[in-house]
Amino acid sequence: MKKIFLATLAVSVAFVFTGCKGANEKRGDEHLENQRYRNAIAQYVDAQKKGKVSDEFYDNFTLALVRGANVEAKSNRNSDLISGYFDKATSNIMKVQKPEVVEEFVTSYATIGKQQAAQQGMDYGSILQAFAKIDSALSIAKKLNIGEAAVKTIRTEAENLYVPPALAEANDETDPVVCEYNLLRIAEIAPENAEVKAALNKSRKGTRGYFLIFGENIPDPSGKNRVDKWGYVMALPTIKITPTSLSGELQFWASTGNNTVLDPENIELFSTEGKSVKPKAGTGWCEAEVLVGKKGDEKIEKKRQNLKAGEKGKLMNEFQCGLNVTFSFEKGFVPDYIQYKDEFGIGKKFLGQ
C-alpha cells in the first residue's frame, strides 16, 4: 500500500511540474506536427488566453510561429504576417526551454531579414527594416548565448548582397553632397564594411569645403533622420594640415532653431584615437540682418560683421559665421573630426584621412 501511495505521489508531482495540456494546446500540437502552422498558431493563441499551458507550450508555440513565417515568406517575403509572427515569437523567446528552438528562431529571423534586404528595387526604409530583423536576432542570440555565430554569418552575407550595388550607385553620383549622403546611409547598415569605410573616407576628404546640408538636393529622403543629425553644420573652405597642426577657415551654419553665441571655446578637434585639442581662434565674421538704404526706402539685407581674434560672435539660426582657427598637436595625432557643442546642439565635421 505504501509503495502504491509513493508511486501515485510521484506521478502527481510530475504532473504538477510538467503542467497540464488543455484541449486548445493539444489541438495546436497536432496541427504543428502536421505542418498546419496557421491552425496551430490559432489554437496556441486561444490556449494562452485561457492561461493554463504546459511547460513545453512556448517551445511549440514559437516553432509554429517561426515555421509559419518561413512558409509565408516563400510566397511573399514582404508579408506583414511575417513581422507579426516574429514579433509574437520574440515576446515568447525568454520562456522557451530548448536551445534548438531558440537557434531555429534566431537563424530563421535573420535569414528572412537577409532575403528581404537582397530584393531588387527595395527602398531604403524597407532595407533598414530588413537589417533590423537580423540585428534583433543577433541581440537575442548574444543574450541567450545561442546561435550567435550563425546569425553573424547571415548578417555578413546580407551585407555582401546589399553593399556592392548600393556603393556603386553612390559612387556614380556627381553631386558630392548627395554622394556623401548616400554613403552615410550605407554606413548606417554596414558600419564596419571596409569598402564602405574607404569610400566614406575618400568622400569626406573631398567635402571638407562643403556644408553637408541635406535638403531639396536629396532625391530620396528615407532614412534622412539617421544621417542628418547635426544642429551645427561646418565647412572648411580653406584647410592646411601638417604633422603637428591643422589650420583654416572654419565656417558654421546653424539649424538648431535658436539664435546663439558662437564661442571659440566650444570648438574641439578630435583624433582617430579620441584625443582632442582646442584651437587658437583668429579673426572671423558672422552674418546679420541689417537695415540699409535711405530713410523711407530702407530694406533688410544679410551682411557680414567682422570679429576680432578670439571674439565671440552671434550665430543666428540658418545664418553663417566663419572663424580662422589653428589647432596644434603632437606628431602621431591624426585629425578625424571637428566638433562644436553647446547647450543648443552639436555638430561634427569629419575630415577624412
Contacts in CASP RR format, 6 or more apart in sequence:
PFRMAT RR
TARGET T0000
AUTHOR 0000-0000-0000
METHOD contacts of the structure
MODEL  1
MKKIFLATLAVSVAFVFTGCKGANEKRGDEHLENQRYRNAIAQYVDAQKK
GKVSDEFYDNFTLALVRGANVEAKSNRNSDLISGYFDKATSNIMKVQKPE
VVEEFVTSYATIGKQQAAQQGMDYGSILQAFAKIDSALSIAKKLNIGEAA
VKTIRTEAENLYVPPALAEANDETDPVVCEYNLLRIAEIAPENAEVKAAL
NKSRKGTRGYFLIFGENIPDPSGKNRVDKWGYVMALPTIKITPTSLSGEL
QFWASTGNNTVLDPENIELFSTEGKSVKPKAGTGWCEAEVLVGKKGDEKI
EKKRQNLKAGEKGKLMNEFQCGLNVTFSFEKGFVPDYIQYKDEFGIGKKF
LGQ
17 55 0 8 1.000
18 54 0 8 1.000
18 55 0 8 1.000
19 53 0 8 1.000
19 54 0 8 1.000
19 55 0 8 1.000
20 52 0 8 1.000
20 54 0 8 1.000
21 29 0 8 1.000
21 53 0 8 1.000
21 54 0 8 1.000
21 57 0 8 1.000
22 47 0 8 1.000
22 50 0 8 1.000
22 52 0 8 1.000
22 53 0 8 1.000
24 43 0 8 1.000
24 44 0 8 1.000
24 46 0 8 1.000
24 47 0 8 1.000
24 50 0 8 1.000
25 43 0 8 1.000
25 44 0 8 1.000
25 47 0 8 1.000
25 53 0 8 1.000
25 54 0 8 1.000
25 57 0 8 1.000
25 60 0 8 1.000
27 39 0 8 1.000
27 43 0 8 1.000
28 39 0 8 1.000
28 40 0 8 1.000
28 43 0 8 1.000
28 44 0 8 1.000
28 47 0 8 1.000
28 60 0 8 1.000
28 64 0 8 1.000
29 40 0 8 1.000
29 60 0 8 1.000
31 37 0 8 1.000
31 39 0 8 1.000
31 40 0 8 1.000
31 43 0 8 1.000
31 64 0 8 1.000
32 40 0 8 1.000
32 60 0 8 1.000
32 63 0 8 1.000
32 64 0 8 1.000
32 67 0 8 1.000
35 67 0 8 1.000
37 64 0 8 1.000
37 65 0 8 1.000
37 67 0 8 1.000
37 68 0 8 1.000
37 71 0 8 1.000
38 68 0 8 1.000
40 60 0 8 1.000
40 64 0 8 1.000
41 61 0 8 1.000
41 64 0 8 1.000
41 65 0 8 1.000
41 68 0 8 1.000
41 85 0 8 1.000
44 57 0 8 1.000
44 60 0 8 1.000
44 61 0 8 1.000
44 64 0 8 1.000
47 53 0 8 1.000
47 57 0 8 1.000
48 57 0 8 1.000
48 61 0 8 1.000
55 97 0 8 1.000
56 97 0 8 1.000
58 92 0 8 1.000
58 95 0 8 1.000
58 96 0 8 1.000
58 97 0 8 1.000
59 96 0 8 1.000
59 97 0 8 1.000
59 98 0 8 1.000
59 101 0 8 1.000
61 92 0 8 1.000
62 89 0 8 1.000
62 92 0 8 1.000
62 93 0 8 1.000
62 96 0 8 1.000
62 101 0 8 1.000
62 105 0 8 1.000
63 101 0 8 1.000
63 104 0 8 1.000
65 85 0 8 1.000
65 86 0 8 1.000
65 88 0 8 1.000
65 89 0 8 1.000
65 92 0 8 1.000
66 85 0 8 1.000
66 86 0 8 1.000
66 89 0 8 1.000
66 104 0 8 1.000
66 105 0 8 1.000
66 108 0 8 1.000
66 109 0 8 1.000
67 108 0 8 1.000
68 85 0 8 1.000
69 81 0 8 1.000
69 82 0 8 1.000
69 85 0 8 1.000
69 86 0 8 1.000
69 89 0 8 1.000
69 108 0 8 1.000
69 112 0 8 1.000
70 108 0 8 1.000
70 112 0 8 1.000
72 79 0 8 1.000
72 81 0 8 1.000
72 82 0 8 1.000
72 85 0 8 1.000
73 79 0 8 1.000
73 82 0 8 1.000
73 112 0 8 1.000
73 115 0 8 1.000
77 112 0 8 1.000
77 115 0 8 1.000
77 116 0 8 1.000
77 119 0 8 1.000
78 116 0 8 1.000
78 119 0 8 1.000
78 126 0 8 1.000
82 112 0 8 1.000
86 109 0 8 1.000
86 112 0 8 1.000
86 133 0 8 1.000
89 105 0 8 1.000
89 109 0 8 1.000
90 136 0 8 1.000
90 140 0 8 1.000
93 102 0 8 1.000
93 105 0 8 1.000
93 140 0 8 1.000
93 144 0 8 1.000
96 102 0 8 1.000
96 105 0 8 1.000
99 146 0 8 1.000
102 140 0 8 1.000
102 141 0 8 1.000
102 144 0 8 1.000
102 146 0 8 1.000
102 147 0 8 1.000
103 146 0 8 1.000
103 147 0 8 1.000
103 150 0 8 1.000
105 137 0 8 1.000
105 140 0 8 1.000
106 137 0 8 1.000
106 138 0 8 1.000
106 140 0 8 1.000
106 141 0 8 1.000
106 146 0 8 1.000
106 147 0 8 1.000
106 150 0 8 1.000
106 151 0 8 1.000
107 137 0 8 1.000
107 147 0 8 1.000
107 150 0 8 1.000
107 151 0 8 1.000
107 154 0 8 1.000
109 133 0 8 1.000
109 134 0 8 1.000
109 136 0 8 1.000
109 137 0 8 1.000
110 133 0 8 1.000
110 134 0 8 1.000
110 137 0 8 1.000
110 138 0 8 1.000
110 150 0 8 1.000
110 151 0 8 1.000
110 154 0 8 1.000
110 155 0 8 1.000
110 158 0 8 1.000
111 154 0 8 1.000
112 133 0 8 1.000
113 130 0 8 1.000
113 131 0 8 1.000
113 133 0 8 1.000
113 134 0 8 1.000
113 158 0 8 1.000
114 130 0 8 1.000
114 134 0 8 1.000
114 154 0 8 1.000
114 155 0 8 1.000
114 157 0 8 1.000
114 158 0 8 1.000
114 161 0 8 1.000
116 122 0 8 1.000
116 126 0 8 1.000
116 127 0 8 1.000
116 129 0 8 1.000
116 130 0 8 1.000
116 133 0 8 1.000
117 127 0 8 1.000
117 130 0 8 1.000
117 131 0 8 1.000
117 134 0 8 1.000
117 158 0 8 1.000
117 161 0 8 1.000
117 162 0 8 1.000
118 158 0 8 1.000
118 161 0 8 1.000
118 162 0 8 1.000
122 130 0 8 1.000
123 220 0 8 1.000
123 222 0 8 1.000
124 185 0 8 1.000
124 220 0 8 1.000
124 222 0 8 1.000
124 223 0 8 1.000
125 222 0 8 1.000
125 223 0 8 1.000
127 162 0 8 1.000
127 189 0 8 1.000
128 188 0 8 1.000
128 189 0 8 1.000
128 223 0 8 1.000
128 226 0 8 1.000
130 158 0 8 1.000
131 155 0 8 1.000
131 158 0 8 1.000
131 162 0 8 1.000
131 189 0 8 1.000
134 151 0 8 1.000
134 154 0 8 1.000
134 155 0 8 1.000
134 158 0 8 1.000
135 155 0 8 1.000
137 151 0 8 1.000
137 154 0 8 1.000
138 148 0 8 1.000
138 151 0 8 1.000
138 152 0 8 1.000
138 155 0 8 1.000
141 147 0 8 1.000
141 148 0 8 1.000
141 150 0 8 1.000
141 151 0 8 1.000
142 148 0 8 1.000
159 189 0 8 1.000
159 190 0 8 1.000
159 193 0 8 1.000
162 189 0 8 1.000
162 190 0 8 1.000
163 186 0 8 1.000
163 189 0 8 1.000
163 190 0 8 1.000
163 193 0 8 1.000
163 195 0 8 1.000
163 196 0 8 1.000
164 195 0 8 1.000
166 182 0 8 1.000
166 186 0 8 1.000
167 183 0 8 1.000
167 186 0 8 1.000
167 195 0 8 1.000
167 196 0 8 1.000
167 199 0 8 1.000
169 182 0 8 1.000
170 179 0 8 1.000
170 182 0 8 1.000
170 183 0 8 1.000
170 186 0 8 1.000
170 199 0 8 1.000
171 179 0 8 1.000
171 199 0 8 1.000
173 179 0 8 1.000
173 182 0 8 1.000
175 217 0 8 1.000
176 203 0 8 1.000
176 206 0 8 1.000
176 207 0 8 1.000
176 210 0 8 1.000
177 207 0 8 1.000
177 210 0 8 1.000
177 211 0 8 1.000
177 212 0 8 1.000
177 213 0 8 1.000
177 214 0 8 1.000
177 217 0 8 1.000
178 217 0 8 1.000
178 218 0 8 1.000
178 219 0 8 1.000
179 203 0 8 1.000
180 200 0 8 1.000
180 203 0 8 1.000
180 204 0 8 1.000
180 207 0 8 1.000
180 212 0 8 1.000
181 212 0 8 1.000
181 214 0 8 1.000
181 218 0 8 1.000
181 227 0 8 1.000
181 228 0 8 1.000
183 196 0 8 1.000
183 199 0 8 1.000
183 200 0 8 1.000
183 203 0 8 1.000
184 200 0 8 1.000
184 226 0 8 1.000
184 227 0 8 1.000
185 223 0 8 1.000
185 226 0 8 1.000
185 227 0 8 1.000
186 193 0 8 1.000
186 196 0 8 1.000
187 193 0 8 1.000
187 196 0 8 1.000
187 197 0 8 1.000
187 200 0 8 1.000
188 223 0 8 1.000
188 226 0 8 1.000
188 227 0 8 1.000
190 196 0 8 1.000
201 352 0 8 1.000
201 353 0 8 1.000
202 352 0 8 1.000
204 350 0 8 1.000
204 351 0 8 1.000
204 352 0 8 1.000
205 351 0 8 1.000
205 352 0 8 1.000
205 353 0 8 1.000
208 235 0 8 1.000
208 236 0 8 1.000
208 239 0 8 1.000
208 349 0 8 1.000
208 351 0 8 1.000
208 352 0 8 1.000
209 235 0 8 1.000
209 236 0 8 1.000
209 237 0 8 1.000
209 239 0 8 1.000
210 235 0 8 1.000
211 233 0 8 1.000
211 234 0 8 1.000
211 235 0 8 1.000
211 251 0 8 1.000
211 253 0 8 1.000
212 233 0 8 1.000
213 233 0 8 1.000
213 253 0 8 1.000
213 255 0 8 1.000
214 224 0 8 1.000
214 227 0 8 1.000
214 228 0 8 1.000
218 224 0 8 1.000
230 255 0 8 1.000
230 346 0 8 1.000
230 347 0 8 1.000
230 348 0 8 1.000
231 254 0 8 1.000
231 255 0 8 1.000
231 256 0 8 1.000
231 344 0 8 1.000
231 345 0 8 1.000
231 346 0 8 1.000
231 347 0 8 1.000
232 252 0 8 1.000
232 253 0 8 1.000
232 254 0 8 1.000
232 255 0 8 1.000
232 256 0 8 1.000
232 340 0 8 1.000
232 345 0 8 1.000
232 346 0 8 1.000
232 347 0 8 1.000
233 252 0 8 1.000
233 253 0 8 1.000
233 254 0 8 1.000
233 255 0 8 1.000
233 347 0 8 1.000
233 349 0 8 1.000
234 250 0 8 1.000
234 251 0 8 1.000
234 252 0 8 1.000
234 253 0 8 1.000
234 338 0 8 1.000
234 340 0 8 1.000
234 347 0 8 1.000
234 348 0 8 1.000
234 349 0 8 1.000
235 250 0 8 1.000
235 251 0 8 1.000
235 253 0 8 1.000
235 349 0 8 1.000
236 248 0 8 1.000
236 249 0 8 1.000
236 250 0 8 1.000
236 251 0 8 1.000
236 338 0 8 1.000
236 349 0 8 1.000
236 351 0 8 1.000
237 249 0 8 1.000
237 251 0 8 1.000
238 248 0 8 1.000
238 249 0 8 1.000
239 246 0 8 1.000
239 247 0 8 1.000
239 248 0 8 1.000
239 351 0 8 1.000
240 246 0 8 1.000
240 247 0 8 1.000
240 248 0 8 1.000
241 335 0 8 1.000
243 331 0 8 1.000
243 332 0 8 1.000
244 328 0 8 1.000
244 329 0 8 1.000
244 330 0 8 1.000
244 331 0 8 1.000
244 333 0 8 1.000
245 326 0 8 1.000
245 327 0 8 1.000
245 328 0 8 1.000
245 329 0 8 1.000
246 269 0 8 1.000
246 326 0 8 1.000
246 327 0 8 1.000
246 329 0 8 1.000
246 335 0 8 1.000
247 324 0 8 1.000
247 325 0 8 1.000
247 326 0 8 1.000
247 327 0 8 1.000
248 324 0 8 1.000
248 325 0 8 1.000
248 326 0 8 1.000
249 322 0 8 1.000
249 323 0 8 1.000
249 324 0 8 1.000
249 325 0 8 1.000
250 267 0 8 1.000
250 279 0 8 1.000
250 322 0 8 1.000
250 323 0 8 1.000
250 324 0 8 1.000
250 325 0 8 1.000
250 338 0 8 1.000
250 349 0 8 1.000
251 320 0 8 1.000
251 321 0 8 1.000
251 322 0 8 1.000
251 323 0 8 1.000
252 262 0 8 1.000
252 315 0 8 1.000
252 320 0 8 1.000
252 321 0 8 1.000
252 322 0 8 1.000
252 323 0 8 1.000
252 340 0 8 1.000
253 318 0 8 1.000
253 319 0 8 1.000
253 320 0 8 1.000
254 260 0 8 1.000
254 315 0 8 1.000
254 316 0 8 1.000
254 317 0 8 1.000
254 318 0 8 1.000
254 319 0 8 1.000
255 317 0 8 1.000
255 318 0 8 1.000
256 317 0 8 1.000
256 344 0 8 1.000
256 345 0 8 1.000
257 317 0 8 1.000
257 318 0 8 1.000
257 344 0 8 1.000
258 317 0 8 1.000
258 344 0 8 1.000
259 314 0 8 1.000
259 315 0 8 1.000
259 316 0 8 1.000
259 317 0 8 1.000
260 314 0 8 1.000
260 315 0 8 1.000
260 342 0 8 1.000
260 344 0 8 1.000
261 312 0 8 1.000
261 313 0 8 1.000
261 314 0 8 1.000
261 315 0 8 1.000
261 342 0 8 1.000
262 286 0 8 1.000
262 312 0 8 1.000
262 313 0 8 1.000
262 314 0 8 1.000
262 315 0 8 1.000
262 321 0 8 1.000
262 322 0 8 1.000
262 323 0 8 1.000
263 312 0 8 1.000
263 313 0 8 1.000
263 342 0 8 1.000
264 279 0 8 1.000
264 281 0 8 1.000
264 310 0 8 1.000
264 312 0 8 1.000
264 323 0 8 1.000
264 325 0 8 1.000
265 278 0 8 1.000
266 340 0 8 1.000
266 341 0 8 1.000
266 342 0 8 1.000
267 278 0 8 1.000
267 279 0 8 1.000
267 281 0 8 1.000
267 323 0 8 1.000
267 325 0 8 1.000
267 338 0 8 1.000
267 339 0 8 1.000
267 340 0 8 1.000
268 276 0 8 1.000
268 277 0 8 1.000
268 278 0 8 1.000
268 338 0 8 1.000
268 339 0 8 1.000
268 341 0 8 1.000
269 276 0 8 1.000
269 277 0 8 1.000
269 278 0 8 1.000
269 279 0 8 1.000
269 327 0 8 1.000
269 329 0 8 1.000
269 335 0 8 1.000
269 337 0 8 1.000
269 338 0 8 1.000
269 339 0 8 1.000
270 276 0 8 1.000
270 335 0 8 1.000
270 336 0 8 1.000
270 337 0 8 1.000
270 338 0 8 1.000
270 339 0 8 1.000
271 329 0 8 1.000
271 333 0 8 1.000
271 334 0 8 1.000
271 335 0 8 1.000
271 336 0 8 1.000
272 334 0 8 1.000
272 335 0 8 1.000
272 336 0 8 1.000
272 353 0 8 1.000
273 334 0 8 1.000
274 336 0 8 1.000
275 329 0 8 1.000
275 333 0 8 1.000
276 339 0 8 1.000
277 327 0 8 1.000
277 328 0 8 1.000
277 329 0 8 1.000
277 333 0 8 1.000
278 327 0 8 1.000
279 325 0 8 1.000
279 326 0 8 1.000
279 327 0 8 1.000
280 325 0 8 1.000
280 326 0 8 1.000
280 327 0 8 1.000
280 328 0 8 1.000
281 309 0 8 1.000
281 310 0 8 1.000
281 323 0 8 1.000
281 324 0 8 1.000
281 325 0 8 1.000
282 309 0 8 1.000
282 310 0 8 1.000
282 323 0 8 1.000
282 324 0 8 1.000
282 325 0 8 1.000
282 326 0 8 1.000
283 306 0 8 1.000
283 307 0 8 1.000
283 308 0 8 1.000
283 309 0 8 1.000
283 323 0 8 1.000
283 324 0 8 1.000
284 306 0 8 1.000
284 307 0 8 1.000
284 311 0 8 1.000
284 321 0 8 1.000
284 322 0 8 1.000
284 323 0 8 1.000
284 324 0 8 1.000
285 304 0 8 1.000
285 305 0 8 1.000
285 306 0 8 1.000
285 307 0 8 1.000
285 321 0 8 1.000
285 322 0 8 1.000
286 304 0 8 1.000
286 305 0 8 1.000
286 307 0 8 1.000
286 313 0 8 1.000
286 314 0 8 1.000
286 315 0 8 1.000
286 316 0 8 1.000
286 319 0 8 1.000
286 320 0 8 1.000
286 321 0 8 1.000
286 322 0 8 1.000
287 302 0 8 1.000
287 303 0 8 1.000
287 304 0 8 1.000
287 305 0 8 1.000
287 316 0 8 1.000
287 319 0 8 1.000
287 320 0 8 1.000
287 321 0 8 1.000
288 302 0 8 1.000
288 303 0 8 1.000
288 304 0 8 1.000
288 305 0 8 1.000
288 314 0 8 1.000
288 316 0 8 1.000
288 319 0 8 1.000
289 300 0 8 1.000
289 301 0 8 1.000
289 302 0 8 1.000
289 303 0 8 1.000
289 316 0 8 1.000
290 300 0 8 1.000
290 301 0 8 1.000
290 302 0 8 1.000
290 303 0 8 1.000
291 298 0 8 1.000
291 299 0 8 1.000
291 300 0 8 1.000
292 298 0 8 1.000
292 299 0 8 1.000
292 300 0 8 1.000
292 301 0 8 1.000
292 303 0 8 1.000
293 299 0 8 1.000
302 319 0 8 1.000
307 313 0 8 1.000
307 321 0 8 1.000
307 323 0 8 1.000
313 321 0 8 1.000
315 321 0 8 1.000
327 335 0 8 1.000
329 335 0 8 1.000
334 353 0 8 1.000
335 351 0 8 1.000
335 353 0 8 1.000
336 350 0 8 1.000
336 351 0 8 1.000
336 352 0 8 1.000
336 353 0 8 1.000
337 348 0 8 1.000
337 349 0 8 1.000
337 350 0 8 1.000
337 351 0 8 1.000
338 348 0 8 1.000
338 349 0 8 1.000
338 351 0 8 1.000
339 346 0 8 1.000
339 347 0 8 1.000
339 348 0 8 1.000
339 349 0 8 1.000
340 346 0 8 1.000
340 347 0 8 1.000
341 347 0 8 1.000
END
